[in-house]
Amino acid sequence: MTVVAISMVRDEADIIEATVGHMIGQVDHIIVADNRSVDGTRGILESLDITVVDDPEVGYFQSDKMTALAHRARLEFGATWVVPFDADEWWVHPEGRIADVLESVTAWPVVEAELFDHVATGVDPDGPPVERMQWRRRTPSGLPKVACRTGEDLVIHQGNHGASYEAPHLSTSGLVVHHFPYRSAEQFSRKAANGAEAYAATDLSCDIGKHWRDYGALSDEQRRDVFRRWFWVPEPDDSFVHDPVITP
């Protein structure tokens, strides 16, 4: 059995080496599509023992692009499972290496992973995001992530939050994803601008990616204010859990 992790990224230089480096130890191979990065992300990716491919298309056709990567993993690397992950995600399983856990799954073509958002706080120590952002929300996001068996009929959904096949499928839980989506005011503003540009270049419904479209319409300082108001807390309260993925 072969497990291949797949991802599409753009301008994630502050976190990409840590998350991809961690994933290397969890699966058998990784394919990353670089979408026009200009912040050094591409050079970091090429320094790692993974396959890097070009994604020159501006539009955020994530479902199509990730599905294509899944089929590439199956045809070129013999993948029996794919793990679609984002650059800001740290995947773990309490029982060990993700590839080994998936090998033991026999009844389901899709395995769901609970997603927990980590949040920047006023008590964070200095350091890179996955070391610095030690507090996560107590409850998981309502949008889990998935690992999927490969097949000609596999379609990965927008946002990597689901997958479907022509035949009915079931799912189970066990995997956990630590999510580091908004890491600083500067990073959030850049991500908002990139996201708005990517969705504007598609023919997808305006309801898809609406928050990125709305953030993109704001000025840089307004986006920084959004980060400080909604995605940063001065001190964690009972709605947060101290759960570092790396212990300094």
C-alpha positions in Angstrom: 0.0 0.0 0.0 1.2 3.5 -0.9 0.0 6.7 0.8 0.7 10.0 -1.0 -0.1 13.4 0.5 -1.1 16.1 -2.0 -1.3 19.9 -1.7 -1.6 23.1 -3.6 0.1 26.2 -2.1 0.8 29.8 -2.6 3.1 32.1 -0.6 3.4 30.1 2.6 7.1 30.6 3.3 6.6 31.2 7.1 5.1 27.7 7.7 5.6 25.4 4.6 8.9 23.8 5.7 7.6 22.8 9.1 4.3 21.3 7.9 5.6 19.6 4.8 8.6 18.4 6.7 6.3 16.9 9.3 4.1 15.3 6.6 7.2 13.6 5.0 7.4 11.4 8.1 3.7 10.5 8.0 3.3 9.3 4.4 5.2 7.6 1.6 5.5 10.5 -0.8 4.3 14.1 -1.2 3.2 16.0 -4.3 2.9 19.8 -4.0 1.6 22.1 -6.7 3.1 25.6 -6.3 0.6 28.3 -7.4 2.8 31.2 -8.5 4.5 31.8 -5.1 6.7 34.9 -4.9 7.8 34.8 -1.2 10.4 32.0 -1.3 7.9 29.1 -0.9 9.1 27.5 -4.2 12.7 27.3 -3.1 11.8 25.8 0.2 9.7 23.1 -1.5 12.5 22.3 -3.9 14.9 21.7 -1.0 12.7 19.0 0.4 12.4 15.3 -0.7 9.1 15.7 -2.5 7.7 16.2 -6.0 7.0 19.9 -6.9 4.8 20.7 -9.9 3.8 24.1 -11.4 0.3 25.4 -11.0 0.3 28.6 -13.2 -3.6 28.9 -13.2 -4.6 32.0 -11.2 -8.2 30.7 -10.6 -8.9 28.9 -7.3 -10.3 25.7 -8.9 -9.3 23.7 -5.9 -11.6 20.7 -6.4 -10.4 20.2 -10.0 -6.7 20.8 -9.1 -6.7 18.5 -6.1 -8.6 15.8 -7.9 -6.0 15.9 -10.7 -3.2 15.6 -8.1 -4.9 12.6 -6.6 -5.1 10.8 -10.0 -1.4 11.7 -10.6 -0.5 10.2 -7.3 -2.4 7.0 -8.3 -1.0 6.7 -11.8 2.7 7.8 -11.2 3.3 6.6 -7.7 0.8 3.8 -7.3 -1.0 5.6 -4.4 -3.8 3.6 -2.8 -4.6 6.5 -0.5 -4.2 10.2 -0.8 -4.1 12.8 2.0 -5.2 16.2 0.7 -3.6 18.8 3.0 -3.1 22.5 3.1 0.2 24.3 3.8 -1.1 25.4 7.2 -2.1 22.0 8.5 -0.3 19.6 10.9 -1.8 16.1 10.6 -1.5 13.6 13.4 -3.1 10.4 14.7 -2.8 9.2 18.3 -1.8 5.7 17.2 1.2 6.6 15.1 2.2 7.3 11.4 -0.8 8.3 9.2 0.2 5.8 6.4 0.3 2.9 8.9 -3.1 3.9 10.3 -4.7 4.1 6.8 -3.2 0.7 6.0 -5.4 -0.8 8.8 -8.6 0.7 7.4 -10.5 -1.9 5.4 -14.2 -0.9 5.4 -14.2 2.8 4.3 -12.9 4.7 1.3 -12.9 8.0 3.2 -11.5 8.7 6.7 -12.5 12.0 8.3 -10.0 14.1 10.3 -11.2 16.6 13.0 -9.9 20.1 12.4 -8.8 22.3 15.3 -7.9 25.9 14.6 -4.9 27.3 16.4 -5.1 31.0 17.2 -2.4 33.7 17.7 -2.4 35.1 21.2 -0.8 37.8 23.3 1.0 35.2 25.4 2.7 33.3 22.5 6.5 32.9 22.8 8.7 33.9 19.9 9.3 31.5 17.1 7.9 30.0 13.9 4.1 29.5 13.8 3.9 25.8 14.7 6.0 26.4 17.7 4.6 29.8 18.7 0.9 29.2 18.3 0.3 26.7 21.1 -3.4 27.5 21.8 -6.2 26.0 19.8 -10.0 26.3 20.0 -11.5 23.7 22.3 -14.1 22.5 19.8 -13.3 21.2 16.3 -14.3 23.1 13.2 -17.6 22.1 11.6 -15.6 21.3 8.4 -13.5 18.2 8.8 -10.7 17.2 6.4 -10.4 13.8 4.7 -8.0 11.1 3.6 -9.3 9.2 0.5 -8.8 5.9 -1.3 -7.7 6.5 -4.9 -9.9 5.5 -7.8 -10.8 6.6 -11.3 -14.1 8.0 -9.9 -12.6 10.0 -6.9 -13.5 13.7 -6.8 -12.0 15.8 -4.0 -14.3 18.6 -2.9 -13.5 22.3 -2.8 -11.7 23.1 0.4 -10.5 19.5 0.9 -13.4 19.0 3.3 -14.9 16.0 1.5 -14.6 13.5 -1.3 -17.1 11.5 -3.4 -17.2 8.5 -5.7 -19.7 7.2 -8.1 -20.4 4.4 -5.6 -21.7 5.1 -2.1 -19.1 5.5 0.6 -18.8 5.7 4.3 -16.4 7.5 6.6 -14.9 7.2 10.1 -12.8 9.4 12.4 -9.5 9.2 14.2 -7.2 11.6 12.4 -6.6 15.1 13.8 -5.5 18.2 11.9 -3.9 21.2 13.8 -4.8 24.2 11.6 -2.7 27.4 11.6 -4.7 29.6 9.2 -4.1 33.1 10.4 -0.6 33.6 11.9 0.0 37.4 11.8 -1.6 40.5 10.5 0.8 40.7 7.6 0.3 37.0 6.6 -3.5 37.3 6.9 -3.6 40.5 4.7 -1.4 38.8 2.1 -3.5 35.6 2.2 -6.7 37.6 1.8 -5.4 39.5 -1.2 -4.2 36.2 -2.8 -7.5 34.5 -2.1 -9.6 37.3 -3.5 -7.5 37.3 -6.7 -7.8 33.5 -7.1 -11.6 33.5 -6.7 -12.0 36.5 -9.0 -10.3 34.5 -11.7 -12.9 31.7 -11.6 -16.4 31.2 -12.8 -17.5 29.8 -9.5 -20.6 31.1 -7.7 -19.9 34.3 -5.8 -21.1 32.4 -2.7 -18.1 30.2 -2.9 -15.1 31.9 -1.2 -17.3 34.9 -0.3 -15.2 35.7 2.8 -12.0 35.9 0.7 -13.8 38.1 -1.9 -15.0 40.4 0.9 -11.6 40.6 2.6 -10.0 41.3 -0.8 -12.1 44.4 -1.2 -10.7 45.9 2.0 -7.5 48.0 2.3 -4.4 46.4 3.8 -4.9 48.3 7.1 -8.6 47.2 7.2 -7.5 43.6 6.7 -5.0 44.0 9.5 -7.8 45.3 11.8 -9.9 42.3 10.9 -7.0 40.0 12.0 -6.6 41.8 15.3 -10.4 41.8 16.0 -11.3 38.3 15.0 -8.2 36.1 14.7 -6.0 37.2 17.7 -6.7 37.1 21.4 -4.7 38.9 24.1 -5.1 36.0 26.5 -6.7 32.6 26.0 -9.9 31.8 28.0 -11.7 28.5 28.7 -12.7 28.2 25.1 -9.1 27.4 24.2 -6.8 24.5 25.0 -3.1 24.6 25.4 -2.0 21.9 22.8 1.4 22.6 21.2 2.3 20.4 18.3 6.0 21.0 19.0 7.4 21.2 22.5 10.4 23.6 22.5 
